[in-house]
């Protein structure tokens, strides 16, 4: 859970470059942050929820068979 909060903090450190952007970009910024926090919190606290690494392996799993 500490890693989730750490990366959320790093994401928020980029706020200075987003502050002067359009309103829609600001909304997308916070929607992505909220999505990230909810997804990773569920992945950490519930064993049945896939974490981001599982999703990457699911999407790009075909590449493993090519490289072997």
Predicted model as a PDB file, atoms N, CA, C, CB and O in Angstrom, pLDDT in the B-factor column:
MODEL        1                                                                  
ATOM      1  N   UNK A   1       0.821  -1.187   0.000  1.00 65.00           N  
ATOM      2  CA  UNK A   1       0.000   0.000   0.000  1.00 65.00           C  
ATOM      3  C   UNK A   1       0.866   1.251   0.000  1.00 65.00           C  
ATOM      4  CB  UNK A   1      -0.934  -0.002   1.198  1.00 65.00           C  
ATOM      5  O   UNK A   1       0.474   2.288  -0.536  1.00 65.00           O  
ATOM      6  N   UNK A   2       2.030   1.149   0.597  1.00 74.00           N  
ATOM      7  CA  UNK A   2       2.941   2.286   0.611  1.00 74.00           C  
ATOM      8  C   UNK A   2       3.376   2.627  -0.807  1.00 74.00           C  
ATOM      9  CB  UNK A   2       4.165   1.991   1.493  1.00 74.00           C  
ATOM     10  O   UNK A   2       3.498   3.802  -1.153  1.00 74.00           O  
ATOM     11  N   UNK A   3       3.608   1.615  -1.624  1.00 72.00           N  
ATOM     12  CA  UNK A   3       4.008   1.861  -3.013  1.00 72.00           C  
ATOM     13  C   UNK A   3       2.897   2.563  -3.790  1.00 72.00           C  
ATOM     14  CB  UNK A   3       4.380   0.541  -3.704  1.00 72.00           C  
ATOM     15  O   UNK A   3       3.176   3.438  -4.610  1.00 72.00           O  
ATOM     16  N   UNK A   4       1.647   2.192  -3.543  1.00 74.00           N  
ATOM     17  CA  UNK A   4       0.520   2.849  -4.210  1.00 74.00           C  
ATOM     18  C   UNK A   4       0.503   4.332  -3.861  1.00 74.00           C  
ATOM     19  CB  UNK A   4      -0.822   2.185  -3.809  1.00 74.00           C  
ATOM     20  O   UNK A   4       0.354   5.180  -4.742  1.00 74.00           O  
ATOM     21  N   UNK A   5       0.656   4.642  -2.585  1.00 76.00           N  
ATOM     22  CA  UNK A   5       0.662   6.039  -2.157  1.00 76.00           C  
ATOM     23  C   UNK A   5       1.889   6.788  -2.663  1.00 76.00           C  
ATOM     24  CB  UNK A   5       0.600   6.120  -0.645  1.00 76.00           C  
ATOM     25  O   UNK A   5       1.802   7.971  -2.992  1.00 76.00           O  
ATOM     26  N   UNK A   6       3.021   6.114  -2.726  1.00 78.00           N  
ATOM     27  CA  UNK A   6       4.234   6.735  -3.242  1.00 78.00           C  
ATOM     28  C   UNK A   6       4.065   7.139  -4.706  1.00 78.00           C  
ATOM     29  CB  UNK A   6       5.422   5.783  -3.092  1.00 78.00           C  
ATOM     30  O   UNK A   6       4.403   8.260  -5.086  1.00 78.00           O  
ATOM     31  N   UNK A   7       3.545   6.231  -5.519  1.00 76.00           N  
ATOM     32  CA  UNK A   7       3.367   6.555  -6.926  1.00 76.00           C  
ATOM     33  C   UNK A   7       2.261   7.584  -7.133  1.00 76.00           C  
ATOM     34  CB  UNK A   7       3.059   5.298  -7.716  1.00 76.00           C  
ATOM     35  O   UNK A   7       2.336   8.384  -8.066  1.00 76.00           O  
ATOM     36  N   UNK A   8       1.242   7.579  -6.287  1.00 79.00           N  
ATOM     37  CA  UNK A   8       0.218   8.626  -6.359  1.00 79.00           C  
ATOM     38  C   UNK A   8       0.835   9.985  -6.024  1.00 79.00           C  
ATOM     39  CB  UNK A   8      -0.958   8.313  -5.395  1.00 79.00           C  
ATOM     40  O   UNK A   8       0.492  10.995  -6.638  1.00 79.00           O  
ATOM     41  N   UNK A   9       1.731  10.004  -5.063  1.00 81.00           N  
ATOM     42  CA  UNK A   9       2.437  11.245  -4.731  1.00 81.00           C  
ATOM     43  C   UNK A   9       3.311  11.734  -5.873  1.00 81.00           C  
ATOM     44  CB  UNK A   9       3.286  11.046  -3.495  1.00 81.00           C  
ATOM     45  O   UNK A   9       3.367  12.931  -6.156  1.00 81.00           O  
ATOM     46  N   UNK A  10       3.988  10.806  -6.524  1.00 76.00           N  
ATOM     47  CA  UNK A  10       4.794  11.185  -7.682  1.00 76.00           C  
ATOM     48  C   UNK A  10       3.918  11.725  -8.804  1.00 76.00           C  
ATOM     49  CB  UNK A  10       5.608   9.991  -8.180  1.00 76.00           C  
ATOM     50  O   UNK A  10       4.302  12.664  -9.500  1.00 76.00           O  
ATOM     51  N   UNK A  11       2.747  11.133  -8.977  1.00 78.00           N  
ATOM     52  CA  UNK A  11       1.800  11.592  -9.985  1.00 78.00           C  
ATOM     53  C   UNK A  11       1.344  13.013  -9.663  1.00 78.00           C  
ATOM     54  CB  UNK A  11       0.588  10.638 -10.070  1.00 78.00           C  
ATOM     55  O   UNK A  11       1.233  13.849 -10.560  1.00 78.00           O  
ATOM     56  N   UNK A  12       1.082  13.284  -8.401  1.00 79.00           N  
ATOM     57  CA  UNK A  12       0.644  14.625  -8.001  1.00 79.00           C  
ATOM     58  C   UNK A  12       1.748  15.661  -8.119  1.00 79.00           C  
ATOM     59  CB  UNK A  12       0.133  14.599  -6.582  1.00 79.00           C  
ATOM     60  O   UNK A  12       1.464  16.853  -8.243  1.00 79.00           O  
ATOM     61  N   UNK A  13       2.998  15.230  -8.084  1.00 80.00           N  
ATOM     62  CA  UNK A  13       4.105  16.180  -8.244  1.00 80.00           C  
ATOM     63  C   UNK A  13       4.114  16.789  -9.641  1.00 80.00           C  
ATOM     64  CB  UNK A  13       5.446  15.489  -7.967  1.00 80.00           C  
ATOM     65  O   UNK A  13       4.720  17.839  -9.854  1.00 80.00           O  
ATOM     66  N   UNK A  14       3.458  16.149 -10.583  1.00 79.00           N  
ATOM     67  CA  UNK A  14       3.372  16.674 -11.938  1.00 79.00           C  
ATOM     68  C   UNK A  14       2.277  17.731 -12.075  1.00 79.00           C  
ATOM     69  CB  UNK A  14       3.122  15.543 -12.916  1.00 79.00           C  
ATOM     70  O   UNK A  14       2.070  18.273 -13.161  1.00 79.00           O  
ATOM     71  N   UNK A  15       1.580  18.025 -10.982  1.00 76.00           N  
ATOM     72  CA  UNK A  15       0.478  18.981 -11.011  1.00 76.00           C  
ATOM     73  C   UNK A  15       0.925  20.357 -11.488  1.00 76.00           C  
ATOM     74  CB  UNK A  15      -0.148  19.094  -9.637  1.00 76.00           C  
ATOM     75  O   UNK A  15       0.138  21.071 -12.109  1.00 76.00           O  
ATOM     76  N   UNK A  16       2.146  20.743 -11.219  1.00 79.00           N  
ATOM     77  CA  UNK A  16       2.606  22.081 -11.621  1.00 79.00           C  
ATOM     78  C   UNK A  16       2.553  22.276 -13.139  1.00 79.00           C  
ATOM     79  CB  UNK A  16       4.034  22.316 -11.123  1.00 79.00           C  
ATOM     80  O   UNK A  16       2.300  23.386 -13.607  1.00 79.00           O  
ATOM     81  N   UNK A  17       2.785  21.223 -13.902  1.00 78.00           N  
ATOM     82  CA  UNK A  17       2.709  21.354 -15.355  1.00 78.00           C  
ATOM     83  C   UNK A  17       1.271  21.278 -15.858  1.00 78.00           C  
ATOM     84  CB  UNK A  17       3.547  20.275 -16.021  1.00 78.00           C  
ATOM     85  O   UNK A  17       0.990  21.744 -16.962  1.00 78.00           O  
ATOM     86  N   UNK A  18       0.359  20.707 -15.086  1.00 78.00           N  
ATOM     87  CA  UNK A  18      -1.040  20.567 -15.477  1.00 78.00           C  
ATOM     88  C   UNK A  18      -1.857  21.783 -15.052  1.00 78.00           C  
ATOM     89  CB  UNK A  18      -1.635  19.298 -14.871  1.00 78.00           C  
ATOM     90  O   UNK A  18      -2.896  22.063 -15.650  1.00 78.00           O  
ATOM     91  N   UNK A  19      -1.417  22.493 -14.052  1.00 79.00           N  
ATOM     92  CA  UNK A  19      -2.172  23.601 -13.470  1.00 79.00           C  
ATOM     93  C   UNK A  19      -2.587  24.643 -14.505  1.00 79.00           C  
ATOM     94  CB  UNK A  19      -1.355  24.264 -12.390  1.00 79.00           C  
ATOM     95  O   UNK A  19      -3.689  25.185 -14.424  1.00 79.00           O  
ATOM     96  N   UNK A  20      -1.739  24.926 -15.458  1.00 81.00           N  
ATOM     97  CA  UNK A  20      -2.048  25.963 -16.450  1.00 81.00           C  
ATOM     98  C   UNK A  20      -2.739  25.395 -17.691  1.00 81.00           C  
ATOM     99  CB  UNK A  20      -0.773  26.683 -16.862  1.00 81.00           C  
ATOM    100  O   UNK A  20      -2.931  26.123 -18.664  1.00 81.00           O  
ATOM    101  N   UNK A  21      -3.112  24.124 -17.681  1.00 82.00           N  
ATOM    102  CA  UNK A  21      -3.753  23.485 -18.829  1.00 82.00           C  
ATOM    103  C   UNK A  21      -5.252  23.769 -18.851  1.00 82.00           C  
ATOM    104  CB  UNK A  21      -3.505  21.975 -18.805  1.00 82.00           C  
ATOM    105  O   UNK A  21      -5.800  24.422 -17.963  1.00 82.00           O  
ATOM    106  N   UNK A  22      -5.891  23.254 -19.897  1.00 87.00           N  
ATOM    107  CA  UNK A  22      -7.338  23.409 -20.032  1.00 87.00           C  
ATOM    108  C   UNK A  22      -8.071  22.635 -18.944  1.00 87.00           C  
ATOM    109  CB  UNK A  22      -7.801  22.939 -21.416  1.00 87.00           C  
ATOM    110  O   UNK A  22      -7.509  21.752 -18.297  1.00 87.00           O  
ATOM    111  N   UNK A  23      -9.330  22.987 -18.759  1.00 86.00           N  
ATOM    112  CA  UNK A  23     -10.136  22.357 -17.718  1.00 86.00           C  
ATOM    113  C   UNK A  23     -10.340  20.870 -17.982  1.00 86.00           C  
ATOM    114  CB  UNK A  23     -11.482  23.051 -17.607  1.00 86.00           C  
ATOM    115  O   UNK A  23     -10.365  20.077 -17.041  1.00 86.00           O  
ATOM    116  N   UNK A  24     -10.487  20.480 -19.248  1.00 87.00           N  
ATOM    117  CA  UNK A  24     -10.696  19.063 -19.554  1.00 87.00           C  
ATOM    118  C   UNK A  24      -9.458  18.243 -19.233  1.00 87.00           C  
ATOM    119  CB  UNK A  24     -11.073  18.882 -21.023  1.00 87.00           C  
ATOM    120  O   UNK A  24      -9.571  17.105 -18.777  1.00 87.00           O  
ATOM    121  N   UNK A  25      -8.293  18.797 -19.460  1.00 83.00           N  
ATOM    122  CA  UNK A  25      -7.052  18.085 -19.143  1.00 83.00           C  
ATOM    123  C   UNK A  25      -6.923  17.906 -17.630  1.00 83.00           C  
ATOM    124  CB  UNK A  25      -5.823  18.847 -19.705  1.00 83.00           C  
ATOM    125  O   UNK A  25      -6.461  16.865 -17.164  1.00 83.00           O  
ATOM    126  N   UNK A  26      -7.328  18.913 -16.872  1.00 83.00           N  
ATOM    127  CA  UNK A  26      -7.298  18.793 -15.415  1.00 83.00           C  
ATOM    128  C   UNK A  26      -8.244  17.694 -14.946  1.00 83.00           C  
ATOM    129  CB  UNK A  26      -7.670  20.129 -14.757  1.00 83.00           C  
ATOM    130  O   UNK A  26      -7.903  16.923 -14.049  1.00 83.00           O  
ATOM    131  N   UNK A  27      -9.418  17.620 -15.541  1.00 88.00           N  
ATOM    132  CA  UNK A  27     -10.370  16.578 -15.164  1.00 88.00           C  
ATOM    133  C   UNK A  27      -9.823  15.195 -15.480  1.00 88.00           C  
ATOM    134  CB  UNK A  27     -11.703  16.789 -15.878  1.00 88.00           C  
ATOM    135  O   UNK A  27      -9.912  14.286 -14.654  1.00 88.00           O  
ATOM    136  N   UNK A  28      -9.261  15.032 -16.661  1.00 86.00           N  
ATOM    137  CA  UNK A  28      -8.685  13.743 -17.050  1.00 86.00           C  
ATOM    138  C   UNK A  28      -7.549  13.372 -16.099  1.00 86.00           C  
ATOM    139  CB  UNK A  28      -8.173  13.789 -18.513  1.00 86.00           C  
ATOM    140  O   UNK A  28      -7.401  12.205 -15.735  1.00 86.00           O  
ATOM    141  N   UNK A  29      -6.763  14.340 -15.705  1.00 83.00           N  
ATOM    142  CA  UNK A  29      -5.665  14.123 -14.770  1.00 83.00           C  
ATOM    143  C   UNK A  29      -6.172  13.506 -13.467  1.00 83.00           C  
ATOM    144  CB  UNK A  29      -4.938  15.443 -14.484  1.00 83.00           C  
ATOM    145  O   UNK A  29      -5.616  12.519 -12.986  1.00 83.00           O  
ATOM    146  N   UNK A  30      -7.228  14.089 -12.901  1.00 85.00           N  
ATOM    147  CA  UNK A  30      -7.750  13.582 -11.634  1.00 85.00           C  
ATOM    148  C   UNK A  30      -8.540  12.295 -11.801  1.00 85.00           C  
ATOM    149  CB  UNK A  30      -8.618  14.624 -10.982  1.00 85.00           C  
ATOM    150  O   UNK A  30      -8.570  11.471 -10.887  1.00 85.00           O  
ATOM    151  N   UNK A  31      -9.183  12.104 -12.951  1.00 89.00           N  
ATOM    152  CA  UNK A  31      -9.869  10.836 -13.202  1.00 89.00           C  
ATOM    153  C   UNK A  31      -8.857   9.698 -13.267  1.00 89.00           C  
ATOM    154  CB  UNK A  31     -10.688  10.904 -14.513  1.00 89.00           C  
ATOM    155  O   UNK A  31      -9.084   8.626 -12.707  1.00 89.00           O  
ATOM    156  N   UNK A  32      -7.746   9.931 -13.948  1.00 85.00           N  
ATOM    157  CA  UNK A  32      -6.695   8.905 -14.012  1.00 85.00           C  
ATOM    158  C   UNK A  32      -6.095   8.624 -12.642  1.00 85.00           C  
ATOM    159  CB  UNK A  32      -5.594   9.334 -14.976  1.00 85.00           C  
ATOM    160  O   UNK A  32      -5.810   7.473 -12.312  1.00 85.00           O  
ATOM    161  N   UNK A  33      -5.904   9.662 -11.850  1.00 84.00           N  
ATOM    162  CA  UNK A  33      -5.383   9.477 -10.494  1.00 84.00           C  
ATOM    163  C   UNK A  33      -6.358   8.656  -9.651  1.00 84.00           C  
ATOM    164  CB  UNK A  33      -5.117  10.843  -9.824  1.00 84.00           C  
ATOM    165  O   UNK A  33      -5.947   7.734  -8.946  1.00 84.00           O  
ATOM    166  N   UNK A  34      -7.636   8.984  -9.722  1.00 88.00           N  
ATOM    167  CA  UNK A  34      -8.635   8.245  -8.973  1.00 88.00           C  
ATOM    168  C   UNK A  34      -8.703   6.786  -9.429  1.00 88.00           C  
ATOM    169  CB  UNK A  34     -10.000   8.909  -9.121  1.00 88.00           C  
ATOM    170  O   UNK A  34      -8.775   5.878  -8.602  1.00 88.00           O  
ATOM    171  N   UNK A  35      -8.679   6.564 -10.744  1.00 89.00           N  
ATOM    172  CA  UNK A  35      -8.693   5.208 -11.289  1.00 89.00           C  
ATOM    173  C   UNK A  35      -7.481   4.423 -10.792  1.00 89.00           C  
ATOM    174  CB  UNK A  35      -8.713   5.244 -12.831  1.00 89.00           C  
ATOM    175  O   UNK A  35      -7.612   3.273 -10.373  1.00 89.00           O  
ATOM    176  N   UNK A  36      -6.309   5.039 -10.840  1.00 84.00           N  
ATOM    177  CA  UNK A  36      -5.078   4.401 -10.370  1.00 84.00           C  
ATOM    178  C   UNK A  36      -5.179   4.026  -8.891  1.00 84.00           C  
ATOM    179  CB  UNK A  36      -3.876   5.330 -10.595  1.00 84.00           C  
ATOM    180  O   UNK A  36      -4.825   2.911  -8.507  1.00 84.00           O  
ATOM    181  N   UNK A  37      -5.654   4.940  -8.076  1.00 85.00           N  
ATOM    182  CA  UNK A  37      -5.739   4.673  -6.643  1.00 85.00           C  
ATOM    183  C   UNK A  37      -6.735   3.558  -6.332  1.00 85.00           C  
ATOM    184  CB  UNK A  37      -6.133   5.940  -5.897  1.00 85.00           C  
ATOM    185  O   UNK A  37      -6.455   2.681  -5.515  1.00 85.00           O  
ATOM    186  N   UNK A  38      -7.887   3.592  -6.980  1.00 88.00           N  
ATOM    187  CA  UNK A  38      -8.895   2.564  -6.717  1.00 88.00           C  
ATOM    188  C   UNK A  38      -8.411   1.203  -7.200  1.00 88.00           C  
ATOM    189  CB  UNK A  38     -10.227   2.925  -7.395  1.00 88.00           C  
ATOM    190  O   UNK A  38      -8.514   0.210  -6.481  1.00 88.00           O  
ATOM    191  N   UNK A  39      -7.883   1.161  -8.425  1.00 87.00           N  
ATOM    192  CA  UNK A  39      -7.426  -0.111  -8.998  1.00 87.00           C  
ATOM    193  C   UNK A  39      -6.334  -0.748  -8.135  1.00 87.00           C  
ATOM    194  CB  UNK A  39      -6.905   0.104 -10.431  1.00 87.00           C  
ATOM    195  O   UNK A  39      -6.419  -1.927  -7.790  1.00 87.00           O  
ATOM    196  N   UNK A  40      -5.327   0.023  -7.794  1.00 83.00           N  
ATOM    197  CA  UNK A  40      -4.200  -0.534  -7.043  1.00 83.00           C  
ATOM    198  C   UNK A  40      -4.553  -0.829  -5.590  1.00 83.00           C  
ATOM    199  CB  UNK A  40      -3.026   0.419  -7.094  1.00 83.00           C  
ATOM    200  O   UNK A  40      -4.008  -1.762  -4.999  1.00 83.00           O  
ATOM    201  N   UNK A  41      -5.455  -0.051  -5.010  1.00 85.00           N  
ATOM    202  CA  UNK A  41      -5.892  -0.358  -3.654  1.00 85.00           C  
ATOM    203  C   UNK A  41      -6.647  -1.679  -3.628  1.00 85.00           C  
ATOM    204  CB  UNK A  41      -6.772   0.772  -3.099  1.00 85.00           C  
ATOM    205  O   UNK A  41      -6.457  -2.483  -2.716  1.00 85.00           O  
ATOM    206  N   UNK A  42      -7.499  -1.911  -4.618  1.00 88.00           N  
ATOM    207  CA  UNK A  42      -8.190  -3.191  -4.703  1.00 88.00           C  
ATOM    208  C   UNK A  42      -7.210  -4.335  -4.963  1.00 88.00           C  
ATOM    209  CB  UNK A  42      -9.249  -3.146  -5.803  1.00 88.00           C  
ATOM    210  O   UNK A  42      -7.376  -5.427  -4.419  1.00 88.00           O  
ATOM    211  N   UNK A  43      -6.194  -4.093  -5.786  1.00 85.00           N  
ATOM    212  CA  UNK A  43      -5.207  -5.136  -6.076  1.00 85.00           C  
ATOM    213  C   UNK A  43      -4.394  -5.500  -4.842  1.00 85.00           C  
ATOM    214  CB  UNK A  43      -4.274  -4.685  -7.192  1.00 85.00           C  
ATOM    215  O   UNK A  43      -4.005  -6.656  -4.675  1.00 85.00           O  
ATOM    216  N   UNK A  44      -4.137  -4.534  -3.983  1.00 85.00           N  
ATOM    217  CA  UNK A  44      -3.357  -4.792  -2.773  1.00 85.00           C  
ATOM    218  C   UNK A  44      -4.212  -5.466  -1.702  1.00 85.00           C  
ATOM    219  CB  UNK A  44      -2.766  -3.483  -2.230  1.00 85.00           C  
ATOM    220  O   UNK A  44      -3.729  -6.343  -0.986  1.00 85.00           O  
ATOM    221  N   UNK A  45      -5.472  -5.065  -1.588  1.00 88.00           N  
ATOM    222  CA  UNK A  45      -6.282  -5.548  -0.484  1.00 88.00           C  
ATOM    223  C   UNK A  45      -7.131  -6.771  -0.804  1.00 88.00           C  
ATOM    224  CB  UNK A  45      -7.162  -4.464  -0.022  1.00 88.00           C  
ATOM    225  O   UNK A  45      -7.576  -7.453   0.119  1.00 88.00           O  
ATOM    226  N   UNK A  46      -7.370  -7.075  -2.073  1.00 87.00           N  
ATOM    227  CA  UNK A  46      -8.222  -8.204  -2.446  1.00 87.00           C  
ATOM    228  C   UNK A  46      -7.439  -9.114  -3.379  1.00 87.00           C  
ATOM    229  CB  UNK A  46      -9.546  -7.719  -3.121  1.00 87.00           C  
ATOM    230  O   UNK A  46      -7.037  -8.692  -4.463  1.00 87.00           O  
ATOM    231  N   UNK A  47      -7.220 -10.346  -2.973  1.00 85.00           N  
ATOM    232  CA  UNK A  47      -6.353 -11.246  -3.740  1.00 85.00           C  
ATOM    233  C   UNK A  47      -6.940 -11.622  -5.097  1.00 85.00           C  
ATOM    234  CB  UNK A  47      -6.086 -12.502  -2.943  1.00 85.00           C  
ATOM    235  O   UNK A  47      -6.187 -12.006  -5.993  1.00 85.00           O  
ATOM    236  N   UNK A  48      -8.253 -11.528  -5.282  1.00 86.00           N  
ATOM    237  CA  UNK A  48      -8.878 -11.880  -6.549  1.00 86.00           C  
ATOM    238  C   UNK A  48      -8.783 -10.795  -7.609  1.00 86.00           C  
ATOM    239  CB  UNK A  48     -10.304 -12.209  -6.320  1.00 86.00           C  
ATOM    240  O   UNK A  48      -9.042 -11.053  -8.785  1.00 86.00           O  
ATOM    241  N   UNK A  49      -8.416  -9.589  -7.209  1.00 87.00           N  
ATOM    242  CA  UNK A  49      -8.343  -8.469  -8.142  1.00 87.00           C  
ATOM    243  C   UNK A  49      -6.993  -8.487  -8.856  1.00 87.00           C  
ATOM    244  CB  UNK A  49      -8.555  -7.120  -7.402  1.00 87.00           C  
ATOM    245  O   UNK A  49      -5.956  -8.566  -8.198  1.00 87.00           O  
ATOM    246  N   UNK A  50      -6.983  -8.414 -10.196  1.00 86.00           N  
ATOM    247  CA  UNK A  50      -5.696  -8.446 -10.907  1.00 86.00           C  
ATOM    248  C   UNK A  50      -4.914  -7.155 -10.713  1.00 86.00           C  
ATOM    249  CB  UNK A  50      -5.918  -8.694 -12.399  1.00 86.00           C  
ATOM    250  O   UNK A  50      -5.475  -6.061 -10.779  1.00 86.00           O  
ATOM    251  N   UNK A  51      -3.623  -7.292 -10.475  1.00 79.00           N  
ATOM    252  CA  UNK A  51      -2.804  -6.096 -10.369  1.00 79.00           C  
ATOM    253  C   UNK A  51      -2.353  -5.678 -11.772  1.00 79.00           C  
ATOM    254  CB  UNK A  51      -1.580  -6.340  -9.435  1.00 79.00           C  
ATOM    255  O   UNK A  51      -2.533  -6.438 -12.724  1.00 79.00           O  
ATOM    256  N   UNK A  52      -1.774  -4.489 -11.914  1.00 77.00           N  
ATOM    257  CA  UNK A  52      -1.378  -4.015 -13.239  1.00 77.00           C  
ATOM    258  C   UNK A  52      -0.409  -4.951 -13.959  1.00 77.00           C  
ATOM    259  CB  UNK A  52      -0.756  -2.657 -13.118  1.00 77.00           C  
ATOM    260  O   UNK A  52      -0.469  -5.066 -15.183  1.00 77.00           O  
ATOM    261  N   UNK A  53       0.480  -5.618 -13.229  1.00 78.00           N  
ATOM    262  CA  UNK A  53       1.411  -6.545 -13.872  1.00 78.00           C  
ATOM    263  C   UNK A  53       0.675  -7.727 -14.491  1.00 78.00           C  
ATOM    264  CB  UNK A  53       2.446  -7.044 -12.864  1.00 78.00           C  
ATOM    265  O   UNK A  53       1.036  -8.189 -15.573  1.00 78.00           O  
ATOM    266  N   UNK A  54      -0.352  -8.214 -13.809  1.00 81.00           N  
ATOM    267  CA  UNK A  54      -1.156  -9.302 -14.371  1.00 81.00           C  
ATOM    268  C   UNK A  54      -1.851  -8.863 -15.654  1.00 81.00           C  
ATOM    269  CB  UNK A  54      -2.195  -9.783 -13.351  1.00 81.00           C  
ATOM    270  O   UNK A  54      -1.940  -9.629 -16.614  1.00 81.00           O  
ATOM    271  N   UNK A  55      -2.335  -7.642 -15.666  1.00 81.00           N  
ATOM    272  CA  UNK A  55      -3.022  -7.135 -16.862  1.00 81.00           C  
ATOM    273  C   UNK A  55      -2.045  -6.979 -18.031  1.00 81.00           C  
ATOM    274  CB  UNK A  55      -3.704  -5.782 -16.559  1.00 81.00           C  
ATOM    275  O   UNK A  55      -2.396  -7.274 -19.174  1.00 81.00           O  
ATOM    276  N   UNK A  56      -0.837  -6.523 -17.756  1.00 82.00           N  
ATOM    277  CA  UNK A  56       0.170  -6.388 -18.814  1.00 82.00           C  
ATOM    278  C   UNK A  56       0.529  -7.756 -19.369  1.00 82.00           C  
ATOM    279  CB  UNK A  56       1.435  -5.677 -18.284  1.00 82.00           C  
ATOM    280  O   UNK A  56       0.660  -7.918 -20.582  1.00 82.00           O  
ATOM    281  N   UNK A  57       0.689  -8.742 -18.493  1.00 83.00           N  
ATOM    282  CA  UNK A  57       0.981 -10.091 -18.962  1.00 83.00           C  
ATOM    283  C   UNK A  57      -0.191 -10.674 -19.741  1.00 83.00           C  
ATOM    284  CB  UNK A  57       1.327 -10.994 -17.788  1.00 83.00           C  
ATOM    285  O   UNK A  57       0.016 -11.424 -20.694  1.00 83.00           O  
ATOM    286  N   UNK A  58      -1.413 -10.342 -19.350  1.00 83.00           N  
ATOM    287  CA  UNK A  58      -2.589 -10.818 -20.063  1.00 83.00           C  
ATOM    288  C   UNK A  58      -2.652 -10.211 -21.462  1.00 83.00           C  
ATOM    289  CB  UNK A  58      -3.863 -10.485 -19.278  1.00 83.00           C  
ATOM    290  O   UNK A  58      -2.935 -10.918 -22.430  1.00 83.00           O  
ATOM    291  N   UNK A  59      -2.394  -8.918 -21.577  1.00 85.00           N  
ATOM    292  CA  UNK A  59      -2.482  -8.223 -22.871  1.00 85.00           C  
ATOM    293  C   UNK A  59      -1.315  -8.590 -23.784  1.00 85.00           C  
ATOM    294  CB  UNK A  59      -2.516  -6.704 -22.659  1.00 85.00           C  
ATOM    295  O   UNK A  59      -1.507  -8.811 -24.979  1.00 85.00           O  
ATOM    296  N   UNK A  60      -0.113  -8.656 -23.227  1.00 85.00           N  
ATOM    297  CA  UNK A  60       1.077  -8.900 -24.040  1.00 85.00           C  
ATOM    298  C   UNK A  60       1.655 -10.298 -23.844  1.00 85.00           C  
ATOM    299  CB  UNK A  60       2.130  -7.871 -23.721  1.00 85.00           C  
ATOM    300  O   UNK A  60       2.829 -10.523 -24.140  1.00 85.00           O  
ATOM    301  N   UNK A  61       0.868 -11.224 -23.360  1.00 82.00           N  
ATOM    302  CA  UNK A  61       1.337 -12.586 -23.134  1.00 82.00           C  
ATOM    303  C   UNK A  61       1.762 -13.295 -24.398  1.00 82.00           C  
ATOM    304  CB  UNK A  61       0.278 -13.378 -22.465  1.00 82.00           C  
ATOM    305  O   UNK A  61       2.606 -14.191 -24.361  1.00 82.00           O  
ATOM    306  N   UNK A  62       1.183 -12.900 -25.516  1.00 79.00           N  
ATOM    307  CA  UNK A  62       1.546 -13.514 -26.788  1.00 79.00           C  
ATOM    308  C   UNK A  62       3.005 -13.245 -27.133  1.00 79.00           C  
ATOM    309  CB  UNK A  62       0.641 -13.001 -27.903  1.00 79.00           C  
ATOM    310  O   UNK A  62       3.612 -14.027 -27.864  1.00 79.00           O  
ATOM    311  N   UNK A  63       3.577 -12.165 -26.629  1.00 76.00           N  
ATOM    312  CA  UNK A  63       4.972 -11.825 -26.935  1.00 76.00           C  
ATOM    313  C   UNK A  63       5.930 -12.817 -26.294  1.00 76.00           C  
ATOM    314  CB  UNK A  63       5.295 -10.405 -26.459  1.00 76.00           C  
ATOM    315  O   UNK A  63       7.011 -13.057 -26.832  1.00 76.00           O  
ATOM    316  N   UNK A  64       5.560 -13.400 -25.155  1.00 74.00           N  
ATOM    317  CA  UNK A  64       6.424 -14.387 -24.493  1.00 74.00           C  
ATOM    318  C   UNK A  64       6.615 -15.617 -25.382  1.00 74.00           C  
ATOM    319  CB  UNK A  64       5.826 -14.803 -23.128  1.00 74.00           C  
ATOM    320  O   UNK A  64       7.712 -16.169 -25.458  1.00 74.00           O  
ATOM    321  N   UNK A  65       5.562 -16.034 -26.039  1.00 75.00           N  
ATOM    322  CA  UNK A  65       5.665 -17.219 -26.897  1.00 75.00           C  
ATOM    323  C   UNK A  65       6.536 -16.942 -28.122  1.00 75.00           C  
ATOM    324  CB  UNK A  65       4.267 -17.680 -27.339  1.00 75.00           C  
ATOM    325  O   UNK A  65       7.192 -17.849 -28.634  1.00 75.00           O  
ATOM    326  N   UNK A  66       6.546 -15.708 -28.589  1.00 75.00           N  
ATOM    327  CA  UNK A  66       7.372 -15.361 -29.750  1.00 75.00           C  
ATOM    328  C   UNK A  66       8.859 -15.367 -29.396  1.00 75.00           C  
ATOM    329  CB  UNK A  66       6.971 -13.985 -30.298  1.00 75.00           C  
ATOM    330  O   UNK A  66       9.690 -15.805 -30.191  1.00 75.00           O  
ATOM    331  N   UNK A  67       9.187 -14.879 -28.198  1.00 72.00           N  
ATOM    332  CA  UNK A  67      10.589 -14.758 -27.809  1.00 72.00           C  
ATOM    333  C   UNK A  67      11.213 -16.073 -27.388  1.00 72.00           C  
ATOM    334  CB  UNK A  67      10.722 -13.775 -26.697  1.00 72.00           C  
ATOM    335  O   UNK A  67      12.436 -16.159 -27.277  1.00 72.00           O  
ATOM    336  N   UNK A  68      10.417 -17.094 -27.152  1.00 70.00           N  
ATOM    337  CA  UNK A  68      10.994 -18.371 -26.703  1.00 70.00           C  
ATOM    338  C   UNK A  68      11.221 -19.299 -27.832  1.00 70.00           C  
ATOM    339  CB  UNK A  68      10.116 -19.035 -25.693  1.00 70.00           C  
ATOM    340  O   UNK A  68      11.700 -20.414 -27.628  1.00 70.00           O  
TER     341      UNK A  68                                                      
ENDMDL                                                                          
END                                                                             
